[in-house]
């Protein structure tokens, strides 16, 4: 009875302009229990033929039947089932997983056949013992000789029965004595009824087979029968029957175990993968805790900011996540407002964040483009030098005023930097003044600030005429609420719609109280952004992990792993990494908060159980969302391409 039949098999690689016809009208069949050697020189097509027989690759044309079933009509899962339960692969380079012990490597195919851990370990030890490896059960591949590794590979091929043993140059990487031992084992397997198909370029190896097929330039040139010894199969594989639900539970648990093993085996890679999640979760929980503990102090800070300025910003309000992209304010708006009788001064503001350079010092700083009236409007006083003039604003002068934080950071040994040239985002600016220390408390009081004419910031630094905000100083004799309404009416009329919002320092307290929910939304948005960044990090490193483990994926597919098995393993691995990262992030945040609460009396951290639960839920969701693409990519790899990866 023929177990394998090939008719007019052709295999073509490459495109039309650069085609390689690897197999040309190959025809032969293999009887069940036979021992066939396929011999040929390198490039003759024998390995390509072996890959097609083993369902690792598909022919370009022709018919291929196993047990009288046409292989071309099978889907990916059915092909994986064949590789799992019908074929056993013996590779030239062994293809053992370096992180697994001998018994685990040998029993790997049984995982995808649904065999319980105890049964498959028992069978693996039995097969290894029969191959004289009873003292190597717990040895990893790097602790075994080449011959021992090949015997573990043979044990793996026999794990699920191995009706058809496909041996690709099984002695090619071995010394002569080890090669003889491996051939002796292969002949013993033949005598037990296994159908053996062996690929080799060595005629002395091929001569030991019952039948020798010679292939040259993709064509069979000889088919010689050396012996008629056909044996009946004696070793029956373990049969497992499970319902759909039981099988799903089994496969998920096995995928979970393999994922845990992969994480533990690659601790540094796993830590780097979850680092973004740890930072993101720790940031979220910490921000919420700081917000809860600092709410009362925020109100105190607001009261200390004064009540005579109004800041005009683009967008619809604090909750408008589009406000950073809206460019509705113009310099002409500021000029028009400055002419109003109830306004003392108005100045447009332009923002730019970037790198500040001076000699060998490089720091991140914030540059604000403002008008000459800005310092009066905001009550900023000059400690050294001067502020820029209206003429310098009109002429886009490359001058800058720095704050005391910048002075201390950039000029630690120069208390009077007036006249020095600094570089901001590759643009030279001359220091003409230094402001006094800002004693108003606030989140930005310790940051480095630079002020330059708004025309300079727009056209020389940012390269456009957009402004970020407008700051106006209301006359002391005018009620700020009335002034706010008047500004609202003026700008709405100028723009034809209301595409801005205002911050009135006299009403910030009421605004904060009425927009608590909006602030929570903003914090949530920041949390989402942080977690998304962490998720992208997980995805990127998991994609790299898939690339690094391509050969492992190919080995798993060759021994019977279905696409869903690979998908489950990598997806669960990503989710586990994110969950562990989430717990570590929460732990880090709580540890930090405990230390702050212990040592600091000015402010503290008040942790919210809801935020912690939410953060952990988000980390799990991120593992699923951002882990899916790498997992899917892994599951869709071509087995033969994956095996060929180094």
TORROBA-327289 format. One line per field, with one value per residue (C-alpha): residue number from 0; x, y, z. Coordinates in steps of 0.2 Angstrom, whole numbers. Example, Ala and Ser with C-alpha at 12.3 -4.5 7.8 and 13.67 -1.06 7.14 Angstrom:
residues 2
num	(0 | 1);
c1	(62 | 68);
c2	(-22 | -5);
c3	(39 | 36);
end
This chain:
residues 646
num	(0 | 1 | 2 | 3 | 4 | 5 | 6 | 7 | 8 | 9 | 10 | 11 | 12 | 13 | 14 | 15 | 16 | 17 | 18 | 19 | 20 | 21 | 22 | 23 | 24 | 25 | 26 | 27 | 28 | 29 | 30 | 31 | 32 | 33 | 34 | 35 | 36 | 37 | 38 | 39 | 40 | 41 | 42 | 43 | 44 | 45 | 46 | 47 | 48 | 49 | 50 | 51 | 52 | 53 | 54 | 55 | 56 | 57 | 58 | 59 | 60 | 61 | 62 | 63 | 64 | 65 | 66 | 67 | 68 | 69 | 70 | 71 | 72 | 73 | 74 | 75 | 76 | 77 | 78 | 79 | 80 | 81 | 82 | 83 | 84 | 85 | 86 | 87 | 88 | 89 | 90 | 91 | 92 | 93 | 94 | 95 | 96 | 97 | 98 | 99 | 100 | 101 | 102 | 103 | 104 | 105 | 106 | 107 | 108 | 109 | 110 | 111 | 112 | 113 | 114 | 115 | 116 | 117 | 118 | 119 | 120 | 121 | 122 | 123 | 124 | 125 | 126 | 127 | 128 | 129 | 130 | 131 | 132 | 133 | 134 | 135 | 136 | 137 | 138 | 139 | 140 | 141 | 142 | 143 | 144 | 145 | 146 | 147 | 148 | 149 | 150 | 151 | 152 | 153 | 154 | 155 | 156 | 157 | 158 | 159 | 160 | 161 | 162 | 163 | 164 | 165 | 166 | 167 | 168 | 169 | 170 | 171 | 172 | 173 | 174 | 175 | 176 | 177 | 178 | 179 | 180 | 181 | 182 | 183 | 184 | 185 | 186 | 187 | 188 | 189 | 190 | 191 | 192 | 193 | 194 | 195 | 196 | 197 | 198 | 199 | 200 | 201 | 202 | 203 | 204 | 205 | 206 | 207 | 208 | 209 | 210 | 211 | 212 | 213 | 214 | 215 | 216 | 217 | 218 | 219 | 220 | 221 | 222 | 223 | 224 | 225 | 226 | 227 | 228 | 229 | 230 | 231 | 232 | 233 | 234 | 235 | 236 | 237 | 238 | 239 | 240 | 241 | 242 | 243 | 244 | 245 | 246 | 247 | 248 | 249 | 250 | 251 | 252 | 253 | 254 | 255 | 256 | 257 | 258 | 259 | 260 | 261 | 262 | 263 | 264 | 265 | 266 | 267 | 268 | 269 | 270 | 271 | 272 | 273 | 274 | 275 | 276 | 277 | 278 | 279 | 280 | 281 | 282 | 283 | 284 | 285 | 286 | 287 | 288 | 289 | 290 | 291 | 292 | 293 | 294 | 295 | 296 | 297 | 298 | 299 | 300 | 301 | 302 | 303 | 304 | 305 | 306 | 307 | 308 | 309 | 310 | 311 | 312 | 313 | 314 | 315 | 316 | 317 | 318 | 319 | 320 | 321 | 322 | 323 | 324 | 325 | 326 | 327 | 328 | 329 | 330 | 331 | 332 | 333 | 334 | 335 | 336 | 337 | 338 | 339 | 340 | 341 | 342 | 343 | 344 | 345 | 346 | 347 | 348 | 349 | 350 | 351 | 352 | 353 | 354 | 355 | 356 | 357 | 358 | 359 | 360 | 361 | 362 | 363 | 364 | 365 | 366 | 367 | 368 | 369 | 370 | 371 | 372 | 373 | 374 | 375 | 376 | 377 | 378 | 379 | 380 | 381 | 382 | 383 | 384 | 385 | 386 | 387 | 388 | 389 | 390 | 391 | 392 | 393 | 394 | 395 | 396 | 397 | 398 | 399 | 400 | 401 | 402 | 403 | 404 | 405 | 406 | 407 | 408 | 409 | 410 | 411 | 412 | 413 | 414 | 415 | 416 | 417 | 418 | 419 | 420 | 421 | 422 | 423 | 424 | 425 | 426 | 427 | 428 | 429 | 430 | 431 | 432 | 433 | 434 | 435 | 436 | 437 | 438 | 439 | 440 | 441 | 442 | 443 | 444 | 445 | 446 | 447 | 448 | 449 | 450 | 451 | 452 | 453 | 454 | 455 | 456 | 457 | 458 | 459 | 460 | 461 | 462 | 463 | 464 | 465 | 466 | 467 | 468 | 469 | 470 | 471 | 472 | 473 | 474 | 475 | 476 | 477 | 478 | 479 | 480 | 481 | 482 | 483 | 484 | 485 | 486 | 487 | 488 | 489 | 490 | 491 | 492 | 493 | 494 | 495 | 496 | 497 | 498 | 499 | 500 | 501 | 502 | 503 | 504 | 505 | 506 | 507 | 508 | 509 | 510 | 511 | 512 | 513 | 514 | 515 | 516 | 517 | 518 | 519 | 520 | 521 | 522 | 523 | 524 | 525 | 526 | 527 | 528 | 529 | 530 | 531 | 532 | 533 | 534 | 535 | 536 | 537 | 538 | 539 | 540 | 541 | 542 | 543 | 544 | 545 | 546 | 547 | 548 | 549 | 550 | 551 | 552 | 553 | 554 | 555 | 556 | 557 | 558 | 559 | 560 | 561 | 562 | 563 | 564 | 565 | 566 | 567 | 568 | 569 | 570 | 571 | 572 | 573 | 574 | 575 | 576 | 577 | 578 | 579 | 580 | 581 | 582 | 583 | 584 | 585 | 586 | 587 | 588 | 589 | 590 | 591 | 592 | 593 | 594 | 595 | 596 | 597 | 598 | 599 | 600 | 601 | 602 | 603 | 604 | 605 | 606 | 607 | 608 | 609 | 610 | 611 | 612 | 613 | 614 | 615 | 616 | 617 | 618 | 619 | 620 | 621 | 622 | 623 | 624 | 625 | 626 | 627 | 628 | 629 | 630 | 631 | 632 | 633 | 634 | 635 | 636 | 637 | 638 | 639 | 640 | 641 | 642 | 643 | 644 | 645);
c1	(0 | 7 | 8 | 15 | 11 | 19 | 13 | 21 | 28 | 36 | 43 | 48 | 56 | 58 | 48 | 47 | 63 | 73 | 65 | 74 | 65 | 70 | 59 | 54 | 39 | 44 | 35 | 37 | 27 | 33 | 25 | 21 | 35 | 48 | 66 | 69 | 85 | 85 | 102 | 109 | 122 | 119 | 107 | 99 | 82 | 82 | 79 | 65 | 57 | 59 | 51 | 36 | 34 | 35 | 21 | 33 | 32 | 20 | 23 | 20 | 11 | 7 | -2 | 4 | -6 | -4 | -14 | -23 | -28 | -24 | -13 | -16 | -34 | -29 | -29 | -15 | -22 | -24 | -6 | -1 | -11 | -1 | 16 | 10 | 3 | 10 | 28 | 43 | 57 | 76 | 86 | 104 | 106 | 95 | 84 | 82 | 76 | 90 | 80 | 72 | 78 | 80 | 63 | 55 | 62 | 57 | 40 | 36 | 26 | 15 | 9 | 2 | -6 | -15 | -6 | -6 | 11 | 13 | 9 | 21 | 35 | 33 | 34 | 48 | 59 | 55 | 60 | 76 | 80 | 78 | 91 | 103 | 100 | 92 | 106 | 102 | 84 | 87 | 102 | 99 | 106 | 122 | 126 | 125 | 136 | 131 | 127 | 116 | 107 | 103 | 96 | 85 | 79 | 75 | 66 | 56 | 52 | 45 | 35 | 18 | 22 | 31 | 23 | 34 | 52 | 59 | 78 | 87 | 106 | 104 | 123 | 129 | 134 | 141 | 158 | 159 | 156 | 141 | 135 | 135 | 126 | 112 | 111 | 109 | 95 | 86 | 87 | 80 | 66 | 63 | 62 | 49 | 38 | 42 | 42 | 59 | 63 | 81 | 90 | 108 | 123 | 133 | 131 | 137 | 123 | 110 | 116 | 110 | 92 | 80 | 77 | 88 | 81 | 94 | 89 | 99 | 94 | 77 | 74 | 74 | 88 | 88 | 76 | 85 | 78 | 91 | 80 | 62 | 61 | 45 | 40 | 23 | 22 | 23 | 24 | 7 | 6 | -4 | -22 | -31 | -49 | -55 | -71 | -69 | -70 | -58 | -46 | -47 | -44 | -29 | -21 | -23 | -15 | -1 | 2 | 2 | 15 | 26 | 24 | 29 | 44 | 49 | 48 | 59 | 71 | 74 | 73 | 82 | 72 | 56 | 61 | 65 | 48 | 38 | 48 | 37 | 22 | 30 | 34 | 17 | 7 | 18 | 16 | -3 | -5 | 7 | -1 | -18 | -11 | -2 | -18 | -29 | -16 | -12 | -30 | -31 | -14 | -18 | -32 | -19 | -7 | -21 | -25 | -7 | -6 | -15 | -32 | -27 | -23 | -32 | -24 | -33 | -30 | -36 | -49 | -65 | -58 | -47 | -55 | -52 | -39 | -38 | -32 | -14 | -18 | -30 | -22 | -36 | -27 | -17 | -6 | -19 | -31 | -18 | -15 | -34 | -36 | -22 | -31 | -46 | -48 | -51 | -35 | -18 | -7 | -9 | 5 | 4 | 14 | 23 | 29 | 43 | 52 | 69 | 87 | 97 | 116 | 130 | 148 | 148 | 131 | 115 | 98 | 80 | 72 | 56 | 56 | 42 | 40 | 31 | 29 | 39 | 24 | 24 | 35 | 24 | 9 | 15 | 25 | 41 | 56 | 73 | 88 | 102 | 102 | 86 | 70 | 69 | 61 | 46 | 58 | 67 | 50 | 47 | 64 | 64 | 79 | 89 | 89 | 83 | 79 | 83 | 76 | 87 | 85 | 93 | 106 | 111 | 111 | 119 | 131 | 135 | 152 | 146 | 134 | 133 | 129 | 123 | 130 | 133 | 127 | 117 | 109 | 91 | 86 | 101 | 96 | 109 | 101 | 110 | 107 | 101 | 93 | 90 | 74 | 72 | 67 | 49 | 42 | 25 | 22 | 17 | 22 | 33 | 42 | 58 | 58 | 71 | 62 | 68 | 59 | 62 | 52 | 37 | 41 | 58 | 50 | 37 | 48 | 66 | 62 | 46 | 45 | 27 | 16 | 6 | 4 | 0 | -9 | -13 | -10 | -19 | -18 | -35 | -35 | -37 | -53 | -62 | -71 | -61 | -78 | -84 | -68 | -68 | -86 | -80 | -65 | -76 | -88 | -74 | -64 | -80 | -85 | -67 | -67 | -85 | -86 | -80 | -64 | -55 | -56 | -50 | -41 | -46 | -35 | -49 | -61 | -48 | -54 | -72 | -66 | -56 | -71 | -83 | -71 | -65 | -72 | -63 | -47 | -50 | -52 | -36 | -27 | -35 | -29 | -12 | -13 | -19 | -5 | 8 | 0 | -1 | 18 | 21 | 10 | 20 | 36 | 29 | 23 | 40 | 50 | 38 | 40 | 59 | 56 | 47 | 61 | 74 | 63 | 59 | 68 | 60 | 43 | 48 | 53 | 36 | 27 | 37 | 32 | 14 | 10 | -5 | -7 | -18 | -5 | 8 | -4 | -10 | 8 | 14 | -2 | -2 | 16 | 12 | -2 | 8 | 22 | 9 | 1 | 17 | 23 | 7 | 9 | 27 | 22 | 9 | 22 | 35 | 22 | 16 | 34 | 38 | 22 | 27 | 44 | 37 | 24 | 37 | 50 | 39 | 27 | 24 | 15 | 10 | 2 | -15 | -18 | -34 | -40 | -50 | -35 | -25 | -38 | -41 | -22 | -20 | -35 | -28 | -11 | -20 | -30 | -14 | -6 | -20 | -21 | -3 | 2 | -10 | 0 | 17 | 7 | -2 | 14 | 22 | 7 | 7 | 26 | 29 | 37 | 50 | 56 | 56 | 66 | 79 | 81 | 97);
c2	(0 | 17 | 30 | 43 | 47 | 61 | 65 | 78 | 88 | 105 | 118 | 135 | 149 | 167 | 179 | 178 | 187 | 177 | 159 | 144 | 127 | 117 | 102 | 96 | 83 | 72 | 56 | 42 | 33 | 26 | 10 | 10 | 3 | 6 | 14 | 26 | 37 | 52 | 56 | 71 | 84 | 101 | 111 | 95 | 99 | 85 | 96 | 105 | 88 | 83 | 99 | 96 | 78 | 85 | 98 | 112 | 118 | 117 | 112 | 125 | 111 | 93 | 81 | 75 | 62 | 55 | 39 | 43 | 61 | 76 | 87 | 103 | 102 | 104 | 120 | 126 | 118 | 101 | 102 | 105 | 90 | 80 | 86 | 83 | 65 | 57 | 64 | 64 | 76 | 72 | 88 | 89 | 103 | 95 | 110 | 108 | 122 | 128 | 133 | 116 | 100 | 84 | 77 | 93 | 94 | 76 | 78 | 95 | 87 | 78 | 96 | 99 | 82 | 86 | 73 | 77 | 83 | 67 | 55 | 64 | 65 | 47 | 43 | 55 | 47 | 29 | 34 | 43 | 28 | 16 | 28 | 26 | 44 | 39 | 49 | 65 | 68 | 85 | 90 | 105 | 105 | 114 | 101 | 87 | 81 | 81 | 63 | 65 | 80 | 70 | 56 | 68 | 74 | 56 | 54 | 70 | 62 | 47 | 56 | 55 | 39 | 45 | 34 | 43 | 48 | 62 | 63 | 77 | 73 | 66 | 62 | 77 | 87 | 71 | 62 | 45 | 35 | 46 | 45 | 26 | 25 | 37 | 26 | 10 | 19 | 24 | 6 | -1 | 11 | 5 | -13 | -7 | -2 | 16 | 23 | 31 | 44 | 50 | 64 | 63 | 67 | 52 | 36 | 25 | 31 | 30 | 12 | 6 | 10 | -2 | 9 | 23 | 38 | 49 | 67 | 78 | 96 | 94 | 77 | 59 | 51 | 34 | 24 | 8 | -5 | -13 | -24 | -29 | -27 | -19 | -19 | -17 | -3 | -9 | 7 | 15 | 33 | 40 | 43 | 58 | 62 | 79 | 89 | 106 | 115 | 103 | 105 | 124 | 124 | 112 | 123 | 139 | 131 | 124 | 141 | 149 | 137 | 140 | 159 | 158 | 148 | 160 | 175 | 166 | 160 | 178 | 188 | 204 | 204 | 202 | 216 | 228 | 223 | 227 | 243 | 255 | 247 | 249 | 267 | 270 | 262 | 270 | 287 | 285 | 279 | 292 | 306 | 302 | 300 | 317 | 325 | 319 | 324 | 341 | 347 | 359 | 366 | 369 | 381 | 390 | 392 | 399 | 412 | 418 | 421 | 438 | 443 | 455 | 445 | 435 | 421 | 417 | 400 | 391 | 377 | 374 | 372 | 362 | 346 | 349 | 337 | 346 | 363 | 359 | 358 | 372 | 388 | 401 | 415 | 428 | 443 | 454 | 448 | 454 | 471 | 474 | 470 | 481 | 496 | 493 | 505 | 493 | 483 | 490 | 479 | 463 | 452 | 437 | 421 | 408 | 392 | 381 | 366 | 361 | 359 | 373 | 373 | 383 | 377 | 359 | 360 | 354 | 354 | 354 | 371 | 380 | 396 | 408 | 421 | 436 | 455 | 469 | 471 | 453 | 457 | 471 | 460 | 445 | 456 | 448 | 459 | 460 | 456 | 459 | 468 | 473 | 467 | 468 | 483 | 485 | 489 | 472 | 464 | 472 | 467 | 449 | 452 | 437 | 441 | 432 | 435 | 420 | 416 | 412 | 393 | 394 | 406 | 393 | 378 | 386 | 398 | 391 | 400 | 416 | 427 | 440 | 431 | 447 | 447 | 428 | 418 | 403 | 390 | 385 | 372 | 377 | 395 | 408 | 420 | 434 | 435 | 453 | 450 | 439 | 439 | 438 | 422 | 418 | 415 | 411 | 392 | 381 | 366 | 376 | 387 | 376 | 374 | 383 | 397 | 409 | 423 | 430 | 442 | 433 | 437 | 429 | 413 | 412 | 415 | 410 | 396 | 388 | 394 | 399 | 413 | 403 | 409 | 399 | 411 | 429 | 437 | 453 | 464 | 471 | 489 | 490 | 500 | 487 | 472 | 456 | 447 | 461 | 462 | 443 | 445 | 459 | 450 | 435 | 446 | 455 | 439 | 429 | 444 | 444 | 425 | 423 | 409 | 405 | 395 | 400 | 399 | 410 | 408 | 422 | 423 | 430 | 416 | 401 | 395 | 393 | 386 | 373 | 368 | 367 | 357 | 344 | 331 | 339 | 338 | 320 | 317 | 326 | 315 | 300 | 306 | 308 | 290 | 283 | 291 | 285 | 267 | 268 | 273 | 258 | 247 | 252 | 248 | 231 | 228 | 234 | 222 | 208 | 210 | 210 | 194 | 186 | 190 | 183 | 167 | 164 | 148 | 142 | 146 | 136 | 121 | 122 | 122 | 108 | 97 | 101 | 118 | 126 | 144 | 146 | 138 | 150 | 165 | 159 | 157 | 175 | 184 | 176 | 180 | 199 | 199 | 192 | 204 | 218 | 212 | 209 | 226 | 233 | 225 | 231 | 248 | 249 | 243 | 255 | 269 | 264 | 262 | 280 | 287 | 279 | 287 | 304 | 303 | 298 | 312 | 326 | 337 | 350 | 338 | 319 | 305 | 299 | 282 | 278 | 259 | 263 | 270 | 255 | 243 | 253 | 254 | 235 | 233 | 244 | 235 | 219 | 227 | 234 | 217 | 210 | 225 | 228 | 209 | 204 | 210 | 202 | 186 | 186 | 189 | 174 | 163 | 167 | 163 | 150 | 135 | 132 | 151 | 151 | 135 | 143 | 158 | 160);
c3	(0 | -5 | 9 | -2 | -21 | -31 | -49 | -60 | -45 | -50 | -39 | -46 | -36 | -40 | -52 | -71 | -74 | -62 | -60 | -53 | -58 | -43 | -47 | -64 | -66 | -51 | -51 | -38 | -24 | -7 | 0 | 19 | 29 | 16 | 18 | 4 | 1 | -10 | -16 | -25 | -25 | -17 | -27 | -35 | -27 | -15 | 1 | -9 | -12 | 6 | 12 | 0 | 6 | 24 | 20 | 25 | 7 | -7 | -25 | -39 | -49 | -48 | -36 | -19 | -10 | 8 | 12 | -4 | 2 | -9 | 1 | -10 | -4 | 15 | 24 | 35 | 51 | 42 | 36 | 54 | 59 | 47 | 53 | 71 | 69 | 53 | 51 | 62 | 56 | 59 | 54 | 50 | 63 | 76 | 78 | 96 | 107 | 117 | 133 | 135 | 143 | 133 | 139 | 135 | 117 | 114 | 121 | 112 | 97 | 110 | 117 | 100 | 99 | 116 | 127 | 145 | 153 | 164 | 149 | 137 | 149 | 153 | 134 | 131 | 145 | 138 | 120 | 126 | 137 | 122 | 113 | 127 | 134 | 151 | 160 | 149 | 153 | 161 | 150 | 138 | 120 | 124 | 137 | 124 | 110 | 92 | 92 | 108 | 101 | 85 | 96 | 105 | 88 | 84 | 100 | 96 | 78 | 87 | 100 | 91 | 82 | 67 | 54 | 41 | 47 | 36 | 39 | 31 | 31 | 48 | 49 | 40 | 56 | 65 | 66 | 58 | 74 | 79 | 61 | 61 | 77 | 70 | 54 | 65 | 75 | 58 | 52 | 68 | 66 | 49 | 56 | 68 | 53 | 51 | 34 | 32 | 19 | 20 | 11 | 8 | -4 | 3 | -8 | 6 | 17 | 3 | 0 | 17 | 12 | 3 | -11 | -18 | -29 | -37 | -42 | -53 | -58 | -51 | -61 | -55 | -65 | -56 | -45 | -38 | -27 | -16 | -5 | -3 | 16 | 20 | 38 | 47 | 60 | 78 | 88 | 90 | 95 | 110 | 106 | 114 | 112 | 119 | 117 | 110 | 127 | 135 | 120 | 121 | 140 | 137 | 123 | 133 | 148 | 137 | 129 | 146 | 152 | 136 | 138 | 156 | 151 | 137 | 149 | 163 | 150 | 143 | 158 | 151 | 135 | 145 | 157 | 143 | 135 | 150 | 155 | 145 | 154 | 171 | 168 | 161 | 175 | 188 | 180 | 179 | 197 | 204 | 194 | 201 | 219 | 218 | 211 | 225 | 238 | 231 | 227 | 242 | 238 | 220 | 226 | 237 | 222 | 211 | 224 | 224 | 205 | 205 | 197 | 183 | 168 | 155 | 144 | 128 | 121 | 105 | 106 | 115 | 132 | 144 | 138 | 120 | 115 | 98 | 106 | 102 | 84 | 82 | 76 | 77 | 86 | 76 | 80 | 73 | 87 | 100 | 91 | 91 | 109 | 114 | 107 | 118 | 132 | 146 | 142 | 148 | 137 | 126 | 120 | 108 | 114 | 104 | 112 | 106 | 116 | 111 | 114 | 122 | 118 | 126 | 124 | 130 | 139 | 131 | 140 | 136 | 138 | 134 | 122 | 123 | 109 | 117 | 114 | 123 | 135 | 141 | 156 | 162 | 159 | 169 | 182 | 178 | 184 | 176 | 187 | 174 | 157 | 149 | 139 | 121 | 113 | 101 | 87 | 90 | 90 | 73 | 66 | 72 | 82 | 88 | 106 | 121 | 140 | 151 | 168 | 184 | 181 | 164 | 171 | 185 | 173 | 157 | 166 | 182 | 182 | 174 | 185 | 171 | 154 | 145 | 128 | 127 | 112 | 115 | 102 | 103 | 90 | 80 | 80 | 88 | 101 | 110 | 129 | 133 | 150 | 165 | 175 | 194 | 202 | 200 | 218 | 212 | 216 | 201 | 191 | 179 | 192 | 191 | 172 | 161 | 152 | 138 | 130 | 113 | 102 | 95 | 78 | 80 | 88 | 73 | 58 | 64 | 76 | 72 | 53 | 53 | 59 | 71 | 89 | 104 | 116 | 119 | 136 | 141 | 156 | 161 | 168 | 187 | 186 | 175 | 182 | 176 | 173 | 162 | 153 | 149 | 142 | 131 | 125 | 121 | 111 | 101 | 96 | 92 | 80 | 73 | 70 | 65 | 78 | 95 | 93 | 108 | 127 | 141 | 158 | 169 | 185 | 195 | 191 | 191 | 207 | 201 | 185 | 194 | 205 | 190 | 179 | 190 | 179 | 164 | 173 | 177 | 158 | 155 | 167 | 159 | 142 | 149 | 156 | 140 | 130 | 143 | 141 | 122 | 122 | 133 | 122 | 107 | 116 | 120 | 101 | 95 | 106 | 103 | 84 | 87 | 98 | 84 | 72 | 85 | 87 | 69 | 69 | 85 | 77 | 62 | 73 | 82 | 66 | 58 | 73 | 72 | 80 | 71 | 68 | 83 | 94 | 89 | 90 | 108 | 114 | 108 | 113 | 130 | 132 | 128 | 140 | 154 | 151 | 152 | 168 | 177 | 171 | 178 | 195 | 195 | 190 | 204 | 216 | 211 | 212 | 230 | 235 | 229 | 237 | 254 | 253 | 249 | 262 | 275 | 271 | 264 | 274 | 259 | 248 | 248 | 238 | 241 | 231 | 224 | 223 | 208 | 198 | 202 | 196 | 181 | 177 | 179 | 168 | 155 | 155 | 151 | 137 | 130 | 130 | 120 | 108 | 105 | 107 | 93 | 78 | 83 | 88 | 71 | 62 | 71 | 67 | 48 | 45 | 32 | 41 | 28 | 28 | 47 | 48 | 36 | 47 | 57);
end
